[in-house]
Amino acid sequence: MTAYLITGASIVGGEVADLLIDDGEIVAVGANLTAPAGTTTIDATGLVALPGLVDLHTHLREPGREDAETVLTGTRAAALGGFTAVFAMANTDPVADTAGVVEQVWRLGRESGYADVYPIGAVTVGRKGTQLAELGAMADSAARVRVFSDDGDCVWDAALMRRALEYVKAFGGTIAQHAQEPRLTQGAQMNEGALSGVLGLTGWPAVAEEAIIARDILLNAHVGSKLHICHLSTKGSVEIVRAAKKRGYEVTAEVTPHHLLLTEDLAASYNPVFKVNPPLRTKEDVEAVREGLADGTIDIVATDHAPHPVEDKDCEWSAAAFGMLGLETALSVVQHAMIDTKLMTWADLADRMSYRPAAIGQAGDGGSGHGRPLEAGAPANVVLVDPAAERTVVPSESASLSRNTPFDGMTLPGKVVATFLRGTPTVLDGALSR
């Protein structure tokens, strides 16, 4: 394994120092480090060094929808975005509701070598919401699943949700809820409000999200387990989570990059690239989720990377699939929405996109080292970012098999220059290293 000396990097946006990487670990962090013969030197002057990013919410589509994405192409996109670990959602075909399927996804991730892949197991059989899946078997499998979600569908049955929370409590697992009351969102196409009425698109009310979040927080307080809220998107949801945390309830929540930046106004174009679940909300909601992320009410940023083949998006709005790409643009969007606006620092970003998601998903166990500070003795999961760079998003240049990015043509700040996965470069000079 090649040794690397990274010189002159700003460590999580603070002090300027060198990092010496050898044998998969950070050997030293300090000023004017010397390296043994044969070490490759990377001049990181002007760059920010971050711990490898961790995405708790990624759709890799394999098995079953390899026309949209594969574990290999998805993890390549992840590496280019600065991620060293991703959690793969269970809405594959077949659904990841058995030990066999989650182990298949886990092994595909190991073979890719671009990022560690942690499968998320389904909560219910077939994600149909009627019977608990093999939670214990998935937890005991080689994939060691610790996060379970029916994402794409809500575990709407309160009794079943309670049983799921009770079951995973035995081994310290987490239920990640897709908060969407289905009876309030039948046929829904975009955020409910004046604009949905003008556009003639069925509205998706904020209360459909908020009601499930409130219910599940109370259920989890009763059970004493671990609850995580996926893709929180409304001002009311932020207020509910904030109140719950003040009461000491154990709940974590995530926001997507697109909900930090984009608003429902984009639906006026009828361009299905802006159709997503939950929908893009109002400017007031965007301001609220930014504030919630800044003050720690919202624990993490998660991409909800949802690739789709062209035919599933290049059609009329009502027939189009929900979802957007996110892995390659997430860091730039968060820089634009949160750091460049002075709402957060780079140290805050490291917390929301590395430390906390790794802790929630238990991705730092077993020597993987995800979510560890950049310090001597830690596994070398490192990202170098040029915060002064600008780039225009071009869908055809994506490593993903799909092209459904809502940031097409947008100029965003920041560029990932290098990504190291336990000392092995997956990205160098802004390009895949192999």
Secondary structure, 3 states (H helix, E strand, C coil): CCCEEEEEEEECCCCEEEEEEECCEEEEEECCCCCCCCCEEEECCCCEEEECEEEEEECCCCCCCCCCCCHHHHHHHHHHCCEEEEEECCCCCCCCCCHHHHHHHHHHHHHHCCCEEEECECCEHHHCCCCECCHHHHHHCCCCCCEECCCCCCCCCHHHHHHHHHHHHCCCCEEEECCCCHHHCCCCCEECCHHHHHHCCCEECHHHHHHHHHHHHHHHHHHCCCEEECCCCCHHHHHHHHHHHHCCCCEEEEECHHHHHCCHHHHHHCCHHHCCCCCCCCHHHHHHHHHHHHCCCCCEECCCECCCCHHHHCCCHHHCCCCECCCCCHHHHHHHHHHCCCCCCHHHHHHHHHHHHHHHHCCCCCCCCCCCCCCCCCECCEEEEEEEEEEECCHHHCCCCCCCCCCCCCEEEEEEEEEEECCEEEEECCEECC
